[in-house]
Amino acid sequence: MPYYEGLAEWIREHFQDRLDVEEKRMFGGLCFMVSRHMCCGIVKDTLMARVRPDNY
C-alpha cells in the first residue's frame, strides 16, 4: 500500500458531508480535491496540505 490508509480514512471522515470532494491517486499516494483544486494528500505516512501564502 503506497499510503497510510488510516490517515486516508481520517480525512474521508473530515470531508464526509461535502459533495465537492474527490480522491485521486497521484504522486504515488492519494490526493483530495475540493472543488477541483488540490487540498491535501498523503504520501506513505505523511500528510501534505495546501497552505495559502498569507498563512505560511
PDB file of N, H, CA, C and O in Angstrom:
ATOM      1  N   MET A   1       0.844  -1.178   0.000  1.00  0.00           N
ATOM      2  CA  MET A   1       0.000   0.000   0.000  1.00  0.00           C
ATOM      3  C   MET A   1       0.894   1.248   0.000  1.00  0.00           C
ATOM      4  O   MET A   1       1.741   1.384   0.882  1.00  0.00           O
ATOM      5  N   PRO A   2       0.728   2.149  -0.956  1.00  0.00           N
ATOM      6  CA  PRO A   2       1.628   3.289  -1.070  1.00  0.00           C
ATOM      7  C   PRO A   2       1.340   4.419  -0.077  1.00  0.00           C
ATOM      8  O   PRO A   2       2.161   5.326   0.062  1.00  0.00           O
ATOM      9  N   TYR A   3       0.210   4.389   0.608  1.00  0.00           N
ATOM     10  H   TYR A   3      -0.456   3.653   0.495  1.00  0.00           H
ATOM     11  CA  TYR A   3      -0.106   5.443   1.570  1.00  0.00           C
ATOM     12  C   TYR A   3      -0.794   4.829   2.786  1.00  0.00           C
ATOM     13  O   TYR A   3      -1.324   3.720   2.720  1.00  0.00           O
ATOM     14  N   TYR A   4      -0.777   5.562   3.887  1.00  0.00           N
ATOM     15  H   TYR A   4      -0.347   6.463   3.940  1.00  0.00           H
ATOM     16  CA  TYR A   4      -1.325   5.100   5.150  1.00  0.00           C
ATOM     17  C   TYR A   4      -2.855   5.192   5.101  1.00  0.00           C
ATOM     18  O   TYR A   4      -3.413   6.288   5.115  1.00  0.00           O
ATOM     19  N   GLU A   5      -3.517   4.055   5.044  1.00  0.00           N
ATOM     20  H   GLU A   5      -3.063   3.164   5.033  1.00  0.00           H
ATOM     21  CA  GLU A   5      -4.969   4.006   4.885  1.00  0.00           C
ATOM     22  C   GLU A   5      -5.694   4.606   6.089  1.00  0.00           C
ATOM     23  O   GLU A   5      -6.766   5.187   5.924  1.00  0.00           O
ATOM     24  N   GLY A   6      -5.140   4.482   7.287  1.00  0.00           N
ATOM     25  H   GLY A   6      -4.269   4.010   7.422  1.00  0.00           H
ATOM     26  CA  GLY A   6      -5.764   5.072   8.473  1.00  0.00           C
ATOM     27  C   GLY A   6      -5.875   6.584   8.363  1.00  0.00           C
ATOM     28  O   GLY A   6      -6.886   7.165   8.757  1.00  0.00           O
ATOM     29  N   LEU A   7      -4.852   7.217   7.835  1.00  0.00           N
ATOM     30  H   LEU A   7      -4.031   6.745   7.515  1.00  0.00           H
ATOM     31  CA  LEU A   7      -4.873   8.662   7.626  1.00  0.00           C
ATOM     32  C   LEU A   7      -5.886   9.029   6.544  1.00  0.00           C
ATOM     33  O   LEU A   7      -6.584  10.036   6.661  1.00  0.00           O
ATOM     34  N   ALA A   8      -5.965   8.222   5.501  1.00  0.00           N
ATOM     35  H   ALA A   8      -5.398   7.404   5.406  1.00  0.00           H
ATOM     36  CA  ALA A   8      -6.949   8.464   4.447  1.00  0.00           C
ATOM     37  C   ALA A   8      -8.374   8.391   5.008  1.00  0.00           C
ATOM     38  O   ALA A   8      -9.221   9.210   4.651  1.00  0.00           O
ATOM     39  N   GLU A   9      -8.637   7.429   5.872  1.00  0.00           N
ATOM     40  H   GLU A   9      -7.949   6.764   6.162  1.00  0.00           H
ATOM     41  CA  GLU A   9      -9.963   7.312   6.489  1.00  0.00           C
ATOM     42  C   GLU A   9     -10.278   8.528   7.352  1.00  0.00           C
ATOM     43  O   GLU A   9     -11.409   9.015   7.353  1.00  0.00           O
ATOM     44  N   TRP A  10      -9.290   9.015   8.079  1.00  0.00           N
ATOM     45  H   TRP A  10      -8.371   8.620   8.078  1.00  0.00           H
ATOM     46  CA  TRP A  10      -9.482  10.196   8.917  1.00  0.00           C
ATOM     47  C   TRP A  10      -9.876  11.405   8.054  1.00  0.00           C
ATOM     48  O   TRP A  10     -10.773  12.165   8.418  1.00  0.00           O
ATOM     49  N   ILE A  11      -9.200  11.577   6.910  1.00  0.00           N
ATOM     50  H   ILE A  11      -8.471  10.960   6.614  1.00  0.00           H
ATOM     51  CA  ILE A  11      -9.516  12.690   6.004  1.00  0.00           C
ATOM     52  C   ILE A  11     -10.903  12.493   5.397  1.00  0.00           C
ATOM     53  O   ILE A  11     -11.675  13.447   5.301  1.00  0.00           O
ATOM     54  N   ARG A  12     -11.227  11.267   4.986  1.00  0.00           N
ATOM     55  H   ARG A  12     -10.600  10.492   5.064  1.00  0.00           H
ATOM     56  CA  ARG A  12     -12.563  10.986   4.434  1.00  0.00           C
ATOM     57  C   ARG A  12     -13.656  11.354   5.436  1.00  0.00           C
ATOM     58  O   ARG A  12     -14.673  11.936   5.060  1.00  0.00           O
ATOM     59  N   GLU A  13     -13.450  11.017   6.707  1.00  0.00           N
ATOM     60  H   GLU A  13     -12.623  10.545   7.012  1.00  0.00           H
ATOM     61  CA  GLU A  13     -14.432  11.366   7.737  1.00  0.00           C
ATOM     62  C   GLU A  13     -14.576  12.878   7.865  1.00  0.00           C
ATOM     63  O   GLU A  13     -15.680  13.391   8.051  1.00  0.00           O
ATOM     64  N   HIS A  14     -13.458  13.585   7.766  1.00  0.00           N
ATOM     65  H   HIS A  14     -12.561  13.168   7.615  1.00  0.00           H
ATOM     66  CA  HIS A  14     -13.486  15.042   7.862  1.00  0.00           C
ATOM     67  C   HIS A  14     -14.317  15.662   6.730  1.00  0.00           C
ATOM     68  O   HIS A  14     -15.044  16.631   6.946  1.00  0.00           O
ATOM     69  N   PHE A  15     -14.202  15.100   5.535  1.00  0.00           N
ATOM     70  H   PHE A  15     -13.611  14.313   5.360  1.00  0.00           H
ATOM     71  CA  PHE A  15     -14.883  15.638   4.356  1.00  0.00           C
ATOM     72  C   PHE A  15     -16.222  14.964   4.059  1.00  0.00           C
ATOM     73  O   PHE A  15     -16.829  15.261   3.030  1.00  0.00           O
ATOM     74  N   GLN A  16     -16.695  14.084   4.908  1.00  0.00           N
ATOM     75  H   GLN A  16     -16.202  13.843   5.744  1.00  0.00           H
ATOM     76  CA  GLN A  16     -17.850  13.250   4.577  1.00  0.00           C
ATOM     77  C   GLN A  16     -19.117  14.021   4.223  1.00  0.00           C
ATOM     78  O   GLN A  16     -19.936  13.508   3.461  1.00  0.00           O
ATOM     79  N   ASP A  17     -19.309  15.213   4.736  1.00  0.00           N
ATOM     80  H   ASP A  17     -18.643  15.630   5.355  1.00  0.00           H
ATOM     81  CA  ASP A  17     -20.528  15.970   4.462  1.00  0.00           C
ATOM     82  C   ASP A  17     -20.421  16.873   3.232  1.00  0.00           C
ATOM     83  O   ASP A  17     -21.385  17.548   2.870  1.00  0.00           O
ATOM     84  N   ARG A  18     -19.274  16.885   2.604  1.00  0.00           N
ATOM     85  H   ARG A  18     -18.491  16.337   2.898  1.00  0.00           H
ATOM     86  CA  ARG A  18     -19.077  17.736   1.423  1.00  0.00           C
ATOM     87  C   ARG A  18     -19.328  16.941   0.156  1.00  0.00           C
ATOM     88  O   ARG A  18     -18.947  15.775   0.051  1.00  0.00           O
ATOM     89  N   LEU A  19     -19.971  17.585  -0.800  1.00  0.00           N
ATOM     90  H   LEU A  19     -20.280  18.532  -0.715  1.00  0.00           H
ATOM     91  CA  LEU A  19     -20.258  16.949  -2.084  1.00  0.00           C
ATOM     92  C   LEU A  19     -19.221  17.296  -3.146  1.00  0.00           C
ATOM     93  O   LEU A  19     -19.226  16.708  -4.228  1.00  0.00           O
ATOM     94  N   ASP A  20     -18.333  18.244  -2.852  1.00  0.00           N
ATOM     95  H   ASP A  20     -18.329  18.722  -1.974  1.00  0.00           H
ATOM     96  CA  ASP A  20     -17.362  18.723  -3.840  1.00  0.00           C
ATOM     97  C   ASP A  20     -15.960  18.156  -3.631  1.00  0.00           C
ATOM     98  O   ASP A  20     -14.980  18.747  -4.085  1.00  0.00           O
ATOM     99  N   VAL A  21     -15.856  17.018  -2.949  1.00  0.00           N
ATOM    100  H   VAL A  21     -16.652  16.538  -2.581  1.00  0.00           H
ATOM    101  CA  VAL A  21     -14.550  16.406  -2.671  1.00  0.00           C
ATOM    102  C   VAL A  21     -14.414  15.123  -3.482  1.00  0.00           C
ATOM    103  O   VAL A  21     -15.337  14.310  -3.534  1.00  0.00           O
ATOM    104  N   GLU A  22     -13.272  14.951  -4.105  1.00  0.00           N
ATOM    105  H   GLU A  22     -12.523  15.612  -4.063  1.00  0.00           H
ATOM    106  CA  GLU A  22     -12.978  13.697  -4.789  1.00  0.00           C
ATOM    107  C   GLU A  22     -11.552  13.275  -4.475  1.00  0.00           C
ATOM    108  O   GLU A  22     -10.692  14.105  -4.181  1.00  0.00           O
ATOM    109  N   GLU A  23     -11.324  12.000  -4.540  1.00  0.00           N
ATOM    110  H   GLU A  23     -12.023  11.326  -4.779  1.00  0.00           H
ATOM    111  CA  GLU A  23      -9.998  11.435  -4.296  1.00  0.00           C
ATOM    112  C   GLU A  23      -9.359  11.060  -5.622  1.00  0.00           C
ATOM    113  O   GLU A  23     -10.022  10.561  -6.531  1.00  0.00           O
ATOM    114  N   LYS A  24      -8.069  11.308  -5.714  1.00  0.00           N
ATOM    115  H   LYS A  24      -7.530  11.713  -4.976  1.00  0.00           H
ATOM    116  CA  LYS A  24      -7.319  10.913  -6.905  1.00  0.00           C
ATOM    117  C   LYS A  24      -5.985  10.346  -6.459  1.00  0.00           C
ATOM    118  O   LYS A  24      -5.329  10.886  -5.568  1.00  0.00           O
ATOM    119  N   ARG A  25      -5.596   9.256  -7.086  1.00  0.00           N
ATOM    120  H   ARG A  25      -6.128   8.817  -7.810  1.00  0.00           H
ATOM    121  CA  ARG A  25      -4.262   8.703  -6.839  1.00  0.00           C
ATOM    122  C   ARG A  25      -3.278   9.469  -7.706  1.00  0.00           C
ATOM    123  O   ARG A  25      -3.449   9.567  -8.922  1.00  0.00           O
ATOM    124  N   MET A  26      -2.259  10.005  -7.076  1.00  0.00           N
ATOM    125  H   MET A  26      -2.121   9.926  -6.089  1.00  0.00           H
ATOM    126  CA  MET A  26      -1.206  10.700  -7.822  1.00  0.00           C
ATOM    127  C   MET A  26       0.049  10.788  -6.974  1.00  0.00           C
ATOM    128  O   MET A  26      -0.009  10.733  -5.746  1.00  0.00           O
ATOM    129  N   PHE A  27       1.172  10.922  -7.639  1.00  0.00           N
ATOM    130  H   PHE A  27       1.218  10.966  -8.637  1.00  0.00           H
ATOM    131  CA  PHE A  27       2.485  11.038  -7.000  1.00  0.00           C
ATOM    132  C   PHE A  27       2.783   9.845  -6.094  1.00  0.00           C
ATOM    133  O   PHE A  27       3.524   9.984  -5.121  1.00  0.00           O
ATOM    134  N   GLY A  28       2.225   8.692  -6.396  1.00  0.00           N
ATOM    135  H   GLY A  28       1.624   8.580  -7.187  1.00  0.00           H
ATOM    136  CA  GLY A  28       2.457   7.509  -5.587  1.00  0.00           C
ATOM    137  C   GLY A  28       1.676   7.505  -4.286  1.00  0.00           C
ATOM    138  O   GLY A  28       1.937   6.681  -3.409  1.00  0.00           O
ATOM    139  N   GLY A  29       0.727   8.408  -4.149  1.00  0.00           N
ATOM    140  H   GLY A  29       0.514   9.078  -4.861  1.00  0.00           H
ATOM    141  CA  GLY A  29      -0.078   8.497  -2.937  1.00  0.00           C
ATOM    142  C   GLY A  29      -1.515   8.797  -3.283  1.00  0.00           C
ATOM    143  O   GLY A  29      -2.013   8.376  -4.327  1.00  0.00           O
ATOM    144  N   LEU A  30      -2.180   9.522  -2.410  1.00  0.00           N
ATOM    145  H   LEU A  30      -1.775   9.864  -1.562  1.00  0.00           H
ATOM    146  CA  LEU A  30      -3.588   9.847  -2.572  1.00  0.00           C
ATOM    147  C   LEU A  30      -3.766  11.343  -2.388  1.00  0.00           C
ATOM    148  O   LEU A  30      -3.201  11.931  -1.466  1.00  0.00           O
ATOM    149  N   CYS A  31      -4.544  11.955  -3.258  1.00  0.00           N
ATOM    150  H   CYS A  31      -5.003  11.477  -4.007  1.00  0.00           H
ATOM    151  CA  CYS A  31      -4.790  13.388  -3.212  1.00  0.00           C
ATOM    152  C   CYS A  31      -6.283  13.624  -3.018  1.00  0.00           C
ATOM    153  O   CYS A  31      -7.105  12.900  -3.580  1.00  0.00           O
ATOM    154  N   PHE A  32      -6.636  14.626  -2.231  1.00  0.00           N
ATOM    155  H   PHE A  32      -5.968  15.214  -1.774  1.00  0.00           H
ATOM    156  CA  PHE A  32      -8.023  15.022  -2.040  1.00  0.00           C
ATOM    157  C   PHE A  32      -8.227  16.368  -2.717  1.00  0.00           C
ATOM    158  O   PHE A  32      -7.529  17.341  -2.429  1.00  0.00           O
ATOM    159  N   MET A  33      -9.194  16.404  -3.616  1.00  0.00           N
ATOM    160  H   MET A  33      -9.761  15.615  -3.850  1.00  0.00           H
ATOM    161  CA  MET A  33      -9.510  17.606  -4.364  1.00  0.00           C
ATOM    162  C   MET A  33     -10.809  18.185  -3.814  1.00  0.00           C
ATOM    163  O   MET A  33     -11.781  17.459  -3.605  1.00  0.00           O
ATOM    164  N   VAL A  34     -10.820  19.503  -3.581  1.00  0.00           N
ATOM    165  H   VAL A  34     -10.031  20.093  -3.751  1.00  0.00           H
ATOM    166  CA  VAL A  34     -12.020  20.199  -3.135  1.00  0.00           C
ATOM    167  C   VAL A  34     -12.360  21.217  -4.212  1.00  0.00           C
ATOM    168  O   VAL A  34     -11.551  22.087  -4.534  1.00  0.00           O
ATOM    169  N   SER A  35     -13.550  21.105  -4.762  1.00  0.00           N
ATOM    170  H   SER A  35     -14.207  20.399  -4.501  1.00  0.00           H
ATOM    171  CA  SER A  35     -13.976  21.978  -5.867  1.00  0.00           C
ATOM    172  C   SER A  35     -12.948  21.967  -6.999  1.00  0.00           C
ATOM    173  O   SER A  35     -12.645  23.003  -7.591  1.00  0.00           O
ATOM    174  N   ARG A  36     -12.419  20.774  -7.286  1.00  0.00           N
ATOM    175  H   ARG A  36     -12.665  19.932  -6.805  1.00  0.00           H
ATOM    176  CA  ARG A  36     -11.465  20.533  -8.358  1.00  0.00           C
ATOM    177  C   ARG A  36     -10.103  21.173  -8.128  1.00  0.00           C
ATOM    178  O   ARG A  36      -9.327  21.326  -9.071  1.00  0.00           O
ATOM    179  N   HIS A  37      -9.797  21.554  -6.876  1.00  0.00           N
ATOM    180  H   HIS A  37     -10.427  21.429  -6.110  1.00  0.00           H
ATOM    181  CA  HIS A  37      -8.497  22.111  -6.515  1.00  0.00           C
ATOM    182  C   HIS A  37      -7.856  21.202  -5.475  1.00  0.00           C
ATOM    183  O   HIS A  37      -8.526  20.719  -4.561  1.00  0.00           O
ATOM    184  N   MET A  38      -6.540  20.969  -5.622  1.00  0.00           N
ATOM    185  H   MET A  38      -5.996  21.361  -6.363  1.00  0.00           H
ATOM    186  CA  MET A  38      -5.844  20.118  -4.673  1.00  0.00           C
ATOM    187  C   MET A  38      -5.888  20.754  -3.288  1.00  0.00           C
ATOM    188  O   MET A  38      -5.540  21.922  -3.119  1.00  0.00           O
ATOM    189  N   CYS A  39      -6.312  19.983  -2.313  1.00  0.00           N
ATOM    190  H   CYS A  39      -6.594  19.033  -2.451  1.00  0.00           H
ATOM    191  CA  CYS A  39      -6.431  20.465  -0.938  1.00  0.00           C
ATOM    192  C   CYS A  39      -5.364  19.835  -0.045  1.00  0.00           C
ATOM    193  O   CYS A  39      -4.624  20.533   0.649  1.00  0.00           O
ATOM    194  N   CYS A  40      -5.300  18.510  -0.075  1.00  0.00           N
ATOM    195  H   CYS A  40      -5.901  17.943  -0.639  1.00  0.00           H
ATOM    196  CA  CYS A  40      -4.323  17.805   0.753  1.00  0.00           C
ATOM    197  C   CYS A  40      -4.056  16.443   0.134  1.00  0.00           C
ATOM    198  O   CYS A  40      -4.761  16.001  -0.773  1.00  0.00           O
ATOM    199  N   GLY A  41      -3.034  15.799   0.640  1.00  0.00           N
ATOM    200  H   GLY A  41      -2.461  16.159   1.377  1.00  0.00           H
ATOM    201  CA  GLY A  41      -2.690  14.493   0.108  1.00  0.00           C
ATOM    202  C   GLY A  41      -1.870  13.696   1.099  1.00  0.00           C
ATOM    203  O   GLY A  41      -1.421  14.208   2.124  1.00  0.00           O
ATOM    204  N   ILE A  42      -1.688  12.431   0.766  1.00  0.00           N
ATOM    205  H   ILE A  42      -2.053  12.016  -0.067  1.00  0.00           H
ATOM    206  CA  ILE A  42      -0.928  11.527   1.615  1.00  0.00           C
ATOM    207  C   ILE A  42       0.108  10.828   0.745  1.00  0.00           C
ATOM    208  O   ILE A  42      -0.220  10.279  -0.307  1.00  0.00           O
ATOM    209  N   VAL A  43       1.355  10.853   1.188  1.00  0.00           N
ATOM    210  H   VAL A  43       1.622  11.299   2.042  1.00  0.00           H
ATOM    211  CA  VAL A  43       2.420  10.079   0.571  1.00  0.00           C
ATOM    212  C   VAL A  43       3.046   9.250   1.684  1.00  0.00           C
ATOM    213  O   VAL A  43       3.599   9.788   2.643  1.00  0.00           O
ATOM    214  N   LYS A  44       2.951   7.940   1.540  1.00  0.00           N
ATOM    215  H   LYS A  44       2.501   7.503   0.761  1.00  0.00           H
ATOM    216  CA  LYS A  44       3.379   6.982   2.579  1.00  0.00           C
ATOM    217  C   LYS A  44       2.606   7.269   3.849  1.00  0.00           C
ATOM    218  O   LYS A  44       1.407   6.995   3.899  1.00  0.00           O
ATOM    219  N   ASP A  45       3.244   7.812   4.885  1.00  0.00           N
ATOM    220  H   ASP A  45       4.218   8.035   4.845  1.00  0.00           H
ATOM    221  CA  ASP A  45       2.525   8.115   6.119  1.00  0.00           C
ATOM    222  C   ASP A  45       2.549   9.611   6.438  1.00  0.00           C
ATOM    223  O   ASP A  45       2.360  10.010   7.587  1.00  0.00           O
ATOM    224  N   THR A  46       2.782  10.436   5.411  1.00  0.00           N
ATOM    225  H   THR A  46       2.935  10.112   4.477  1.00  0.00           H
ATOM    226  CA  THR A  46       2.905  11.874   5.588  1.00  0.00           C
ATOM    227  C   THR A  46       1.710  12.609   4.990  1.00  0.00           C
ATOM    228  O   THR A  46       1.343  12.376   3.839  1.00  0.00           O
ATOM    229  N   LEU A  47       1.113  13.490   5.769  1.00  0.00           N
ATOM    230  H   LEU A  47       1.411  13.679   6.704  1.00  0.00           H
ATOM    231  CA  LEU A  47       0.032  14.343   5.285  1.00  0.00           C
ATOM    232  C   LEU A  47       0.638  15.607   4.698  1.00  0.00           C
ATOM    233  O   LEU A  47       1.463  16.267   5.330  1.00  0.00           O
ATOM    234  N   MET A  48       0.219  15.936   3.483  1.00  0.00           N
ATOM    235  H   MET A  48      -0.452  15.401   2.970  1.00  0.00           H
ATOM    236  CA  MET A  48       0.631  17.188   2.853  1.00  0.00           C
ATOM    237  C   MET A  48      -0.623  18.045   2.729  1.00  0.00           C
ATOM    238  O   MET A  48      -1.684  17.546   2.353  1.00  0.00           O
ATOM    239  N   ALA A  49      -0.503  19.333   3.045  1.00  0.00           N
ATOM    240  H   ALA A  49       0.359  19.737   3.350  1.00  0.00           H
ATOM    241  CA  ALA A  49      -1.659  20.221   2.967  1.00  0.00           C
ATOM    242  C   ALA A  49      -1.296  21.469   2.190  1.00  0.00           C
ATOM    243  O   ALA A  49      -0.175  21.971   2.276  1.00  0.00           O
ATOM    244  N   ARG A  50      -2.248  21.955   1.441  1.00  0.00           N
ATOM    245  H   ARG A  50      -3.159  21.548   1.371  1.00  0.00           H
ATOM    246  CA  ARG A  50      -2.058  23.200   0.712  1.00  0.00           C
ATOM    247  C   ARG A  50      -2.310  24.346   1.684  1.00  0.00           C
ATOM    248  O   ARG A  50      -3.319  24.361   2.390  1.00  0.00           O
ATOM    249  N   VAL A  51      -1.397  25.297   1.717  1.00  0.00           N
ATOM    250  H   VAL A  51      -0.578  25.284   1.143  1.00  0.00           H
ATOM    251  CA  VAL A  51      -1.489  26.435   2.621  1.00  0.00           C
ATOM    252  C   VAL A  51      -1.427  27.719   1.802  1.00  0.00           C
ATOM    253  O   VAL A  51      -0.557  27.883   0.945  1.00  0.00           O
ATOM    254  N   ARG A  52      -2.348  28.613   2.073  1.00  0.00           N
ATOM    255  H   ARG A  52      -3.054  28.480   2.769  1.00  0.00           H
ATOM    256  CA  ARG A  52      -2.348  29.884   1.351  1.00  0.00           C
ATOM    257  C   ARG A  52      -1.114  30.702   1.728  1.00  0.00           C
ATOM    258  O   ARG A  52      -0.638  30.606   2.859  1.00  0.00           O
ATOM    259  N   PRO A  53      -0.581  31.513   0.791  1.00  0.00           N
ATOM    260  CA  PRO A  53       0.638  32.280   1.061  1.00  0.00           C
ATOM    261  C   PRO A  53       0.548  33.153   2.306  1.00  0.00           C
ATOM    262  O   PRO A  53       1.543  33.319   3.011  1.00  0.00           O
ATOM    263  N   ASP A  54      -0.621  33.711   2.588  1.00  0.00           N
ATOM    264  H   ASP A  54      -1.430  33.575   2.015  1.00  0.00           H
ATOM    265  CA  ASP A  54      -0.744  34.578   3.755  1.00  0.00           C
ATOM    266  C   ASP A  54      -0.778  33.785   5.067  1.00  0.00           C
ATOM    267  O   ASP A  54      -0.814  34.382   6.144  1.00  0.00           O
ATOM    268  N   ASN A  55      -0.766  32.442   4.990  1.00  0.00           N
ATOM    269  H   ASN A  55      -0.736  31.958   4.116  1.00  0.00           H
ATOM    270  CA  ASN A  55      -0.743  31.600   6.184  1.00  0.00           C
ATOM    271  C   ASN A  55       0.564  30.828   6.344  1.00  0.00           C
ATOM    272  O   ASN A  55       0.652  29.942   7.193  1.00  0.00           O
ATOM    273  N   TYR A  56       1.596  31.155   5.527  1.00  0.00           N
ATOM    274  H   TYR A  56       1.525  31.874   4.837  1.00  0.00           H
ATOM    275  CA  TYR A  56       2.868  30.446   5.643  1.00  0.00           C
ATOM    276  C   TYR A  56       3.447  30.670   7.005  1.00  0.00           C
ATOM    277  O   TYR A  56       4.523  30.157   7.311  1.00  0.00           O
TER     278      TYR A  56
END
